Amino acid sequence: MEKPDLTALQIALGHRFSDQALLRQALTHRSHSSAHNERLEFLGDSVLNCAASILLFDEHPDMDEGKLSRVRSHLVKQDCLANIGRSLQLDHHLYLGAGELKSAKSIKDSIVADALEALFGAILLDAGFEHAKNCVIQLLKPVLAATPIESLGKDAKTRLQEHLQARRLQLPVYTVMVEGGTANSPEFKVQCTVADLQVDKLGAGHSRRIAEQQAAQAVLIELLEREYADPNQANKKGLS
């Protein structure tokens, strides 16, 4: 009997599987059983890149090849896919081994992102390329629409640096506040500080790089919210 939560997932994907075994396999991590999702992930990665290329080609007819590649890289990177996967509540649907569940407080972004790619591969096998492509495009379109095109492909640290440089402010300082966890599930907390604006935010992740990016993103959101509330703020120190 099909689980109710998998029905909801299929509705969110816009595809009901004829072969429910494919759906379960796409959600199965290698730590759970030998019938895991790694081969489906391999297939889904190709579908993802092709569908993302088609989306960008159709939506941005004036964009050159270099920028198309840069924007596509943003759309298919791990943290973007993990965010989409979590919005579908994939982290609640995954079949994981007891060891993986025990060693981590939260499911890694890599596992969620890989499962999403595996789902694309499973849809390809279940219904063909057109259905898989449409599923990918449906999930990527909101991401593309929500992010200013000039910032797509740039990570949060780069965007924050450019934001501050444009206002002639000092660059941010990143400080590791926590470095712990286990070998299988490391934990980092990093503070990003912009002294000129008296802003500091914490970011967390399974690596220092991820924690820095999270902290930079939090600072950038804070600064943009301030400027939205007070458009003249950038000029208060005689800056432009």
C-alpha positions in Angstrom: 0.0 0.0 0.0 1.4 3.4 -1.0 2.3 5.7 1.9 0.2 8.9 2.1 3.3 11.1 2.3 4.6 9.6 -1.0 1.3 10.6 -2.6 1.9 14.2 -1.5 5.4 14.1 -2.8 4.2 12.9 -6.2 1.7 15.7 -6.3 4.4 18.2 -5.6 6.6 16.7 -8.3 3.7 16.8 -10.8 4.2 13.1 -11.6 2.5 10.0 -10.3 4.7 6.9 -10.7 3.3 3.9 -12.6 6.2 1.9 -11.1 6.2 2.7 -7.4 9.4 0.6 -6.9 11.3 3.3 -8.9 10.0 6.0 -6.6 11.1 4.0 -3.5 14.5 3.3 -5.1 15.0 7.0 -5.8 14.5 7.7 -2.1 16.8 5.0 -0.8 20.3 5.9 0.3 23.1 3.3 -0.1 23.3 3.0 3.7 19.8 1.5 3.8 20.0 -1.3 1.2 21.6 -2.6 -2.0 18.7 -1.3 -4.0 19.8 2.3 -3.6 19.5 5.4 -5.7 23.1 6.0 -7.0 22.5 4.7 -10.6 19.2 6.7 -10.8 21.2 9.8 -9.5 23.6 9.3 -12.4 20.8 9.3 -14.9 19.0 12.2 -13.2 22.1 14.4 -13.3 22.0 14.3 -17.1 18.3 15.1 -17.2 18.8 18.0 -14.8 21.6 19.6 -16.8 19.7 19.2 -20.1 16.4 20.5 -18.7 18.1 23.5 -17.0 19.8 24.3 -20.3 16.5 24.2 -22.1 14.9 26.4 -19.5 17.6 29.1 -19.7 17.7 28.9 -23.5 14.0 29.6 -23.7 13.7 32.1 -20.9 16.8 34.2 -21.8 17.2 34.3 -25.6 19.7 37.2 -25.4 22.1 35.5 -22.9 25.4 34.5 -24.3 27.0 31.0 -23.9 29.3 32.0 -21.0 26.5 33.4 -18.9 24.2 30.6 -19.7 26.8 28.2 -18.4 27.3 30.3 -15.3 23.6 30.5 -14.5 23.1 26.8 -15.1 25.9 26.0 -12.7 24.0 28.0 -10.0 20.7 26.1 -10.7 22.2 22.6 -10.5 24.7 23.1 -7.6 24.2 21.0 -4.5 22.9 23.7 -2.1 20.3 24.8 -4.6 19.1 21.3 -5.2 19.1 20.6 -1.4 16.9 23.6 -0.8 14.5 22.4 -3.5 14.5 18.9 -2.0 13.8 20.2 1.5 10.9 22.3 0.1 9.5 19.0 -1.1 10.2 17.5 2.3 12.5 14.9 0.8 14.5 14.7 4.0 11.4 13.3 5.6 10.8 10.7 2.9 14.3 9.2 2.5 15.1 5.6 3.4 18.4 5.8 5.4 20.4 3.2 7.3 20.5 3.2 11.0 24.1 4.3 11.1 23.5 7.3 8.9 20.6 8.4 11.0 22.5 7.9 14.2 25.7 9.8 13.2 24.0 12.9 11.9 21.6 15.4 13.7 20.2 16.4 10.3 20.3 14.8 6.9 23.2 16.1 4.8 22.5 18.4 1.9 24.4 16.0 -0.4 22.0 13.2 0.4 18.9 15.4 -0.2 20.4 16.8 -3.5 21.4 13.3 -4.7 17.9 12.0 -4.0 16.3 14.8 -6.0 18.5 13.9 -8.9 17.6 10.3 -8.5 13.9 11.3 -8.7 14.5 12.9 -12.0 16.2 9.8 -13.3 13.3 7.7 -11.9 10.7 9.8 -13.7 12.7 9.5 -16.9 12.5 5.7 -16.7 8.9 5.7 -15.6 7.4 8.1 -18.2 10.1 9.4 -20.6 12.2 12.4 -21.1 9.4 14.9 -21.6 7.9 14.2 -18.2 11.2 14.3 -16.5 12.2 17.6 -18.2 8.9 19.2 -17.3 9.4 18.2 -13.6 12.8 19.8 -13.5 11.7 23.0 -15.2 8.7 23.3 -12.8 11.0 23.1 -9.8 13.8 25.4 -11.3 11.6 28.2 -12.6 10.8 29.7 -9.1 14.5 29.6 -8.3 15.3 31.4 -11.5 12.6 34.0 -11.0 13.5 34.7 -7.4 17.2 35.5 -7.9 18.4 38.6 -9.7 20.0 37.4 -13.0 23.2 39.4 -12.4 23.8 37.5 -9.2 23.1 34.0 -10.4 26.2 31.9 -10.5 27.8 34.0 -7.8 28.0 32.6 -4.2 26.9 34.6 -1.2 30.5 35.6 -0.1 31.1 37.0 -3.6 27.8 38.9 -3.6 28.4 40.3 -0.2 31.9 41.5 -1.1 30.6 43.2 -4.3 27.8 44.8 -2.3 30.3 46.3 0.2 32.9 47.3 -2.3 30.2 49.2 -4.3 29.5 51.2 -1.1 33.3 51.6 -0.3 32.9 49.7 3.0 35.4 47.4 4.6 35.3 43.8 3.6 33.7 41.3 6.0 35.7 39.3 8.5 34.9 35.6 9.0 35.6 34.0 12.4 35.2 30.3 13.2 33.2 30.1 16.4 32.6 26.4 16.7 34.5 23.5 15.1 33.2 20.2 16.3 30.9 17.3 15.5 32.3 13.9 14.5 34.4 12.6 11.6 31.2 11.4 9.9 29.2 14.6 10.7 31.5 17.6 11.3 29.9 20.8 12.5 31.1 24.4 11.9 29.7 27.7 13.0 31.2 30.8 11.5 30.5 34.5 12.3 30.5 37.0 9.5 31.1 40.6 10.7 30.8 43.9 8.8 32.3 46.4 11.3 31.4 49.5 9.4 27.7 48.7 9.6 27.8 46.9 13.0 26.4 43.7 11.6 27.4 40.2 12.5 25.6 36.9 11.7 26.3 33.2 12.3 26.2 30.5 9.7 26.4 26.7 10.3 27.2 23.8 8.1 29.1 20.5 7.6 32.2 22.4 6.4 33.8 25.8 7.1 33.0 26.8 3.5 29.3 26.1 3.8 29.2 27.9 7.2 30.9 31.0 5.8 28.4 31.0 2.8 25.5 30.8 5.2 26.8 33.6 7.4 27.5 35.8 4.3 24.0 35.2 3.0 22.5 36.1 6.4 24.5 39.4 6.5 23.5 40.2 2.9 19.8 39.7 3.7 20.1 42.0 6.7 21.8 44.7 4.6 19.3 44.5 1.8 16.4 44.7 4.3 18.0 47.8 5.9 18.4 49.5 2.5 14.9 48.5 1.4 13.5 50.1 4.6 15.8 53.2 4.2 17.0 53.7 0.6 19.3 56.6 1.8 21.2 54.4 4.3 24.0 53.7 1.9 24.7 57.4 1.7 24.7 58.1 5.4 28.5 58.0 5.5 28.9 59.9 2.3 28.9 56.7 0.3 27.3 55.9 -2.9 
